[in-house]
Amino acid sequence: NSNNISFTGQAKGGVEKSLESYKIPVLGCDSKLIIKALEDVQNYIKNRDWFDSLESEKQLSDKTKKPIERAVFQNFTTILKDEKILLTPHDLRKVYATVCWYRLTRCKGSFTAYAATLLGHSYQSKVSGKIRPDTKTAESYDKFRITE
């Protein structure tokens, strides 16, 4: 819908997690723009002379890592130029989690539990069998703060 997108393809956690679907909130635009941007990126990659459809996701990730880091540096670092912070692609996930927690929950509840759930970090409890948020992993997302 216009406020959420459904995401599949979690990179970590094996085949089962990669097939699981996650609802991700959309901030600041219609979800159709995000889907179109994803399609544009996928088409861009598929049309590179180095692209090989038989390569693994790991091989493709290795080839695209540096260009993505450059794009993040060129397009997002200027936002924080006065802070002298160099953003990484992973930092964008941290910023996203912080903004969602602030805007969608008004900072209610635990940030790490929210970030873990939002970003698909979970584990199955060996005792109860229930899916639990992996707050230990999500602690690394607690990097940015929203200031008034």
Buried (B, 14 or more C-beta within 10 A) or exposed (E): EEEEBEBEEBEEBEEEBEEBEBEBBBEEEEBEEBEEEEEEEEEEBEEEEEEEEEEEEEEBEEBBEEEEBEEBBEEBBEEBEEEEEEBBEEBEBBBBBBBBBBEBEEEEEEBBBBBBBBBBBBBEEEEEEEEEBBBEBBEEBBEBEEEE
